Amino acid sequence: MIYSTRTRAFSLVQTSRKARVAVAVFAIFLIAAAAIVYKAKTIEAQVDGKTVRITTIFGTVGQALAHSNLESYPEDIVTPSRETKVTGGLIVAVTRSKPVHLSVDEQTFTTRTPSKTVGEALTDLSERYGLQIKDVDEVNVSRTQAVTDQMEIKVRRAIPILVQVDGKTINTYIAPRTVADAFKKLGIVLGTKDKVSLALDHMLAPNEQVCVVRVEERVETVKSDIPYQSVIQEADYPVGLPDQIVSEGSNGLQEQTVKLTLEDGKEVDREVLSQRVAVTPTSQVISRGAQTSVSRGGETVQFKRAYIMRATAYCIPGGTTKTGASVRWGIVAVDPRVISLGENLYVDGYGKARALDTGGAIIGNRIDLYMNSEEAASSWGVRNVMVYVQ
């Protein structure tokens, strides 16, 4: 009986201790919970067009996001910044980043970007990784295209080249490739005969120049005149007098079929394939004096050449000629450029004469005859005469 009572008392003591511990632990929990509730603040996160309430005890926006149920990545854009202190009612905008695969020549990056377009993503990633991607570099997708999850973005660095074609000089940038591929990229179509300064399989290097010469072959019909010929017929009038046209001539017409080779529009070769006379030319017939002798006063006058000249007369007794001879009947003044001084002449209406003098007014087909008297000179006047040079 005594034993039973002692045992029950001991059990009560033990139970009382556990109860006290439990109470103490519960009290601590309540105090901690109260403290947490006291420190906790609620912010609004705007993500993908939705608003999510986050209650947090952490001091900065970054910590609050990191310990929330939202997926958050370092590449996401957070406004205000992650270092901003949390305050009750704070509104945080989160622009989620997307996973992309970027390759630049031999380098490959698996990363994320918050950019909306490929062009913006390239600027972001270029600055982040120090890639120095330029606007002229080639990209496998349009820079204006929207970024999508797991997008493959491939960049090929461009080099400067110069292309001369169709009268234009193209200074451009292009990723290293063969001449043929560069022409395809630039929309340059080659003809079968065109000439290129570099082989089409040549791999372009920075600052290289490529020249294209457009070669064109075409067949044309070319018309050209066939000049008429002149046929001389001897006529019975003195040598030296003007020719007379008996009948007019006319040109003929020739047609040639030719193959023209042009380089950049300029003819470099011409090959005659065939030709024919479309119109036969007509010869011009000319009558030319052949007479070298005439009969005057029962005497035959032989001569080398005849002229029709305008003849005047003069009389200066005691005068001296250009050649130093004393003036007398039979001495005439001439233009030495037409009749040489010293020539023997026969002048119709005057007779035999000799060219020994000149005169300031005697130019061309002019002749001045010496007369023995003023009356004779005045009576002669001015007339056209035939002058024979013997």
Phi, psi and omega per residue, in radians:
M1 nan -0.811 3.108
I2 -1.121 -0.694 -3.114
Y3 -1.089 -0.759 -3.100
S4 -1.104 -0.709 -3.127
T5 -1.161 -0.695 3.139
R6 -1.139 -0.702 -3.117
T7 -1.119 -0.729 -3.129
R8 -1.156 -0.648 3.131
A9 -1.147 -0.706 -3.129
F10 -1.126 -0.668 -3.127
S11 -1.143 -0.675 3.134
L12 -1.138 -0.653 3.131
V13 -1.109 -0.788 -3.117
Q14 -1.087 -0.757 -3.124
T15 -1.097 -0.684 3.132
S16 -1.079 -0.645 3.134
R17 -1.168 -0.771 -3.141
K18 -1.103 -0.662 3.140
A19 -1.120 -0.713 -3.140
R20 -1.119 -0.707 3.120
V21 -1.095 -0.781 -3.134
A22 -1.063 -0.748 3.135
V23 -1.089 -0.739 -3.122
A24 -1.102 -0.785 3.134
V25 -1.079 -0.742 -3.124
F26 -1.110 -0.664 3.128
A27 -1.127 -0.753 3.115
I28 -1.067 -0.750 -3.133
F29 -1.048 -0.769 3.137
L30 -1.095 -0.713 3.136
I31 -1.126 -0.762 -3.133
A32 -1.110 -0.786 -3.140
A33 -1.068 -0.702 3.133
A34 -1.118 -0.676 3.125
A35 -1.146 -0.721 -3.141
I36 -1.120 -0.792 3.131
V37 -1.075 -0.629 3.137
Y38 -1.157 -0.679 -3.089
K39 -1.490 -0.410 -3.033
A40 -1.101 2.456 3.091
K41 -2.302 2.661 -3.136
T42 -1.935 2.264 3.067
I43 -2.124 2.833 3.100
E44 -1.931 2.191 3.096
A45 -1.880 2.166 3.113
Q46 -1.725 1.907 -3.040
V47 -2.256 2.190 3.090
D48 0.909 0.697 3.096
G49 1.385 0.054 3.118
K50 -2.010 2.675 3.098
T51 -1.868 2.178 -3.118
V52 -2.075 2.222 3.099
R53 -1.494 2.298 3.126
I54 -2.169 2.115 3.039
T55 -1.743 2.195 -3.027
T56 -2.501 2.667 3.054
I57 -1.808 -0.008 -3.082
F58 -1.447 2.712 -2.950
G59 -1.470 -0.433 -3.084
T60 -2.078 2.806 3.128
V61 -1.050 -0.741 -3.132
G62 -1.052 -0.791 3.135
Q63 -1.138 -0.709 -3.135
A64 -1.068 -0.756 3.134
L65 -1.186 -0.702 -3.100
A66 -1.121 -0.563 -3.095
H67 -1.771 0.280 3.088
S68 -1.740 3.125 3.120
N69 -1.432 -0.059 3.135
L70 -1.372 2.440 2.999
E71 -1.279 2.259 -3.111
S72 -2.365 2.421 -3.140
Y73 -2.171 2.628 -3.140
P74 -1.018 -0.481 -3.103
E75 -1.391 -0.205 3.111
D76 -1.118 2.564 3.079
I77 -1.634 2.151 -3.111
V78 -2.054 2.223 3.138
T79 -2.254 2.124 -0.049
P80 -1.175 3.039 -2.997
S81 -1.073 2.854 -3.134
R82 -1.079 -0.413 -3.100
E83 -1.435 -0.085 -3.120
T84 -1.178 2.407 3.118
K85 -1.275 2.451 3.140
V86 -1.296 2.312 3.019
T87 -2.304 2.650 -3.119
G88 -1.024 2.313 3.119
G89 1.444 0.057 -3.134
L90 -1.093 2.383 3.098
I91 -1.824 2.178 -3.106
V92 -2.051 2.213 3.083
A93 -1.732 2.235 -3.122
V94 -2.064 2.066 3.030
T95 -1.731 1.944 -3.039
R96 -1.259 2.495 3.042
S97 -1.528 2.762 3.121
K98 -2.040 2.573 3.095
P99 -1.341 2.301 3.114
V100 -2.381 2.830 3.078
H101 -2.081 2.013 -3.094
L102 -1.948 2.282 3.020
S103 -2.188 2.283 3.113
V104 -2.169 1.835 -3.014
D105 0.928 -1.934 -3.076
E106 -1.665 -0.060 -3.113
Q107 -1.660 2.446 3.128
T108 -2.232 2.371 -3.128
F109 -2.290 2.230 2.960
T110 -1.829 1.977 -2.949
T111 -2.622 -2.971 3.109
R112 -2.286 2.700 3.103
T113 -2.576 2.450 3.081
P114 -1.544 -0.009 -3.059
S115 -1.168 2.605 -3.109
K116 -1.492 -0.649 -3.101
T117 -1.989 2.848 3.131
V118 -1.077 -0.724 -3.134
G119 -1.071 -0.761 3.110
E120 -1.152 -0.665 3.116
A121 -1.103 -0.692 3.133
L122 -1.137 -0.691 3.089
T123 -1.105 -0.784 3.137
D124 -1.064 -0.900 -3.063
L125 -1.243 -0.576 3.110
S126 -1.099 -0.775 3.121
E127 -1.198 -0.688 -3.078
R128 -1.166 -0.682 -3.078
Y129 -1.863 0.085 3.122
G130 1.108 0.726 -3.048
L131 -1.535 -0.329 -3.141
Q132 0.945 0.863 3.072
I133 -1.299 2.286 -3.083
K134 -1.818 2.803 3.131
D135 -1.096 -0.478 -3.094
V136 -1.436 -0.215 3.132
D137 -1.151 2.573 -3.075
E138 -1.509 2.430 3.138
V139 -2.198 2.480 -3.076
N140 -1.229 -0.281 3.086
V141 -2.233 2.805 -3.135
S142 -1.127 2.440 3.124
R143 -1.158 -0.318 3.136
T144 -1.572 -0.103 -3.115
Q145 -1.231 2.520 3.141
A146 -1.247 2.480 3.101
V147 -1.294 2.355 3.101
T148 -2.142 2.849 3.132
D149 -1.037 2.378 3.089
Q150 1.069 0.488 -3.119
M151 -1.169 2.440 3.070
E152 -1.667 2.001 3.117
I153 -2.027 2.044 -3.097
K154 -2.016 2.238 -3.098
V155 -2.038 2.296 3.031
R156 -2.058 2.115 -3.084
R157 -1.169 2.373 -3.087
A158 -1.609 2.672 3.072
I159 -2.121 2.647 3.116
P160 -1.362 2.361 3.032
I161 -2.398 2.875 3.119
L162 -2.251 2.245 3.133
V163 -2.142 2.236 3.071
Q164 -1.899 2.050 -3.088
V165 -2.736 2.472 3.062
D166 0.947 0.650 3.106
G167 1.320 0.152 -3.141
K168 -2.079 2.675 3.037
T169 -1.975 2.083 -3.095
I170 -1.841 1.911 3.005
N171 -1.671 2.026 -3.053
T172 -2.575 3.031 3.067
Y173 -2.049 2.464 -3.107
I174 -2.702 2.567 3.106
A175 -1.162 2.565 -3.120
P176 -0.944 2.226 3.129
R177 -2.835 3.042 3.128
T178 -1.253 2.850 3.113
V179 -1.021 -0.740 -3.128
A180 -1.073 -0.776 -3.140
D181 -1.189 -0.605 3.107
A182 -1.120 -0.745 3.111
F183 -1.084 -0.689 3.115
K184 -1.111 -0.746 3.129
K185 -1.090 -0.687 -3.085
L186 -1.525 -0.046 3.125
G187 1.302 0.476 3.126
I188 -1.662 2.046 -3.128
V189 -1.787 2.237 -3.117
L190 -1.630 2.454 2.984
G191 -1.449 2.896 -3.071
T192 -1.145 -0.444 -3.095
K193 -1.762 -0.125 -3.062
D194 -1.074 2.604 3.136
K195 -1.896 2.406 3.129
V196 -2.160 2.382 -3.052
S197 -1.212 -0.387 3.105
L198 -2.129 2.661 3.102
A199 -1.078 2.537 -3.091
L200 -1.132 -0.438 3.127
D201 -1.633 0.135 3.124
H202 -1.258 2.317 3.103
M203 -1.452 2.116 -3.059
L204 -1.208 2.485 3.088
A205 -2.023 2.838 -3.119
P206 -0.949 2.395 3.050
N207 1.179 0.286 3.078
E208 -1.321 2.677 3.132
Q209 -2.005 2.426 3.098
V210 -2.215 2.239 -3.138
C211 -2.001 2.330 3.096
V212 -1.986 2.187 3.068
V213 -1.879 2.058 3.124
R214 -1.336 2.125 -3.136
V215 -1.938 2.180 -3.115
E216 -2.223 2.378 3.027
E217 -2.066 2.301 3.086
R218 -2.543 2.645 -3.135
V219 -1.804 2.258 -3.117
E220 -2.304 2.743 2.988
T221 -1.761 2.073 -3.083
V222 -1.903 2.190 3.115
K223 -1.780 2.425 3.124
S224 -2.553 2.639 3.129
D225 -1.285 2.543 2.946
I226 -1.835 1.902 -3.080
P227 -1.044 2.428 3.108
Y228 -1.303 2.718 3.109
Q229 -1.714 2.697 3.076
S230 -1.833 2.250 3.126
V231 -1.857 2.129 -3.109
I232 -1.649 2.231 3.054
Q233 -1.993 2.255 3.101
E234 -1.225 2.403 -3.108
A235 -2.201 2.772 -3.075
D236 -1.546 1.149 2.955
Y237 -2.586 2.834 -2.933
P238 -1.023 2.509 3.027
V239 -1.075 2.394 3.084
G240 1.825 -0.408 3.097
L241 -1.245 2.701 -3.071
P242 -0.983 2.497 3.068
D243 -1.107 2.694 3.086
Q244 -2.121 2.309 -3.128
I245 -1.473 2.088 3.124
V246 -1.442 -0.781 3.089
S247 -2.580 2.447 -3.122
E248 -1.257 2.597 3.059
G249 -1.715 2.863 3.082
S250 -2.471 2.484 3.138
N251 -1.223 2.641 3.016
G252 -1.645 -3.107 -3.119
L253 -2.309 2.244 3.120
Q254 -1.999 2.399 3.080
E255 -2.013 2.222 3.124
Q256 -2.105 2.379 2.974
T257 -1.683 2.016 -3.040
V258 -2.177 2.587 3.010
K259 -1.786 2.072 -3.120
L260 -1.744 2.403 3.009
T261 -1.975 2.142 -3.124
L262 -2.096 2.443 3.045
E263 -2.057 2.057 -3.051
D264 0.882 0.722 3.045
G265 1.480 -0.065 -3.129
K266 -1.868 2.338 -3.123
E267 -1.189 2.248 3.109
V268 -2.081 -0.252 3.139
D269 -2.742 2.612 3.134
R270 -2.482 2.200 3.135
E271 -2.128 2.164 3.134
V272 -1.442 2.075 3.138
L273 -1.551 -0.642 3.098
S274 -2.849 2.834 3.094
Q275 -2.676 2.718 3.112
R276 -2.661 2.716 3.080
V277 -1.596 1.956 -3.132
A278 -1.427 -0.665 3.115
V279 -2.342 2.202 -3.128
T280 -1.377 2.330 3.128
P281 -1.213 2.662 3.085
T282 -1.913 2.216 -3.081
S283 -1.237 2.564 3.025
Q284 -1.558 2.314 3.138
V285 -1.805 2.153 -3.088
I286 -2.088 2.336 3.062
S287 -1.679 2.223 -3.098
R288 -2.238 2.327 -3.109
G289 -1.072 2.409 -3.140
A290 -2.214 -0.013 -3.081
Q291 -1.308 2.296 -3.123
T292 -2.143 0.176 3.078
S293 -2.639 2.560 3.087
V294 -2.382 2.792 3.118
S295 -1.819 2.159 3.134
R296 -2.335 2.069 3.100
G297 1.048 0.700 3.130
G298 1.315 0.151 -3.130
E299 -2.154 2.478 3.131
T300 -1.548 2.188 3.133
V301 -1.818 2.017 3.083
Q302 -1.548 2.479 -3.116
F303 -2.610 2.801 3.113
K304 -1.647 -0.531 -3.068
R305 -2.842 2.594 -3.136
A306 -2.107 2.625 3.103
Y307 -2.323 2.564 2.897
I308 -1.691 2.040 -3.047
M309 -2.198 2.733 3.054
R310 -1.594 2.087 -2.991
A311 -1.941 2.302 3.008
T312 -2.052 3.074 -3.113
A313 -2.380 2.635 3.121
Y314 -2.503 2.853 3.106
C315 -2.586 1.882 3.092
I316 -2.273 1.514 -3.090
P317 -0.993 2.452 3.079
G318 1.363 0.063 -3.125
G319 -1.327 2.932 3.116
T320 -2.120 2.411 -3.114
T321 -1.407 3.034 3.110
K322 -1.031 -0.556 -3.082
T323 -1.563 -0.022 3.114
G324 1.683 -0.120 3.126
A325 -1.333 2.602 3.096
S326 -1.314 2.444 -3.107
V327 -1.163 2.536 3.129
R328 -2.935 2.976 3.088
W329 -1.005 2.390 3.111
G330 1.707 -0.162 3.086
I331 -1.665 2.284 -3.117
V332 -2.232 2.662 3.087
A333 -1.738 2.389 -3.095
V334 -2.344 2.994 2.969
D335 -1.597 1.963 -3.060
P336 -1.040 -0.338 3.109
R337 -1.290 -0.282 3.119
V338 -1.833 -0.917 3.110
I339 -2.119 2.166 -3.115
S340 -1.184 2.506 3.074
L341 -1.108 2.439 3.138
G342 1.733 -0.187 -3.119
E343 -1.219 2.511 3.014
N344 -1.512 2.397 -3.042
L345 -2.264 2.836 2.891
Y346 -2.293 2.176 -3.085
V347 -2.011 2.113 3.124
D348 -1.019 2.312 3.119
G349 1.490 -0.105 -3.125
Y350 -2.203 -0.698 3.109
G351 1.852 -2.736 -3.106
K352 -1.210 2.533 -3.113
A353 -2.707 2.988 3.103
R354 -2.438 2.407 -3.117
A355 -1.460 1.741 -3.116
L356 -2.220 0.041 -3.059
D357 -2.399 2.884 3.068
T358 -2.315 3.005 3.101
G359 -2.696 2.625 -3.102
G360 -1.087 -0.506 -3.111
A361 -1.669 -0.050 -3.095
I362 -1.586 1.625 -3.077
I363 -2.269 2.306 3.107
G364 1.309 -2.437 -3.110
N365 -1.453 1.109 3.076
R366 -2.198 2.582 3.098
I367 -2.520 2.510 -3.115
D368 -2.145 2.103 -3.016
L369 -1.741 2.360 3.099
Y370 -1.427 2.301 3.082
M371 -2.007 2.723 -3.091
N372 -1.414 -0.212 3.139
S373 -2.585 2.776 3.116
E374 -1.131 -0.616 3.140
E375 -1.087 -0.759 -3.129
A376 -1.140 -0.699 3.133
A377 -1.134 -0.730 -3.137
S378 -1.188 -0.647 3.132
S379 -1.173 -0.592 3.117
W380 -1.115 -0.794 -3.139
G381 1.198 -2.381 3.114
V382 -2.253 2.220 3.132
R383 -2.618 2.807 3.059
N384 -1.599 2.297 -3.094
V385 -2.341 2.820 3.018
M386 -1.605 2.229 3.140
V387 -2.029 2.181 -3.128
Y388 -1.852 2.217 3.091
V389 -1.663 2.045 -3.037
Q390 -1.585 nan nan
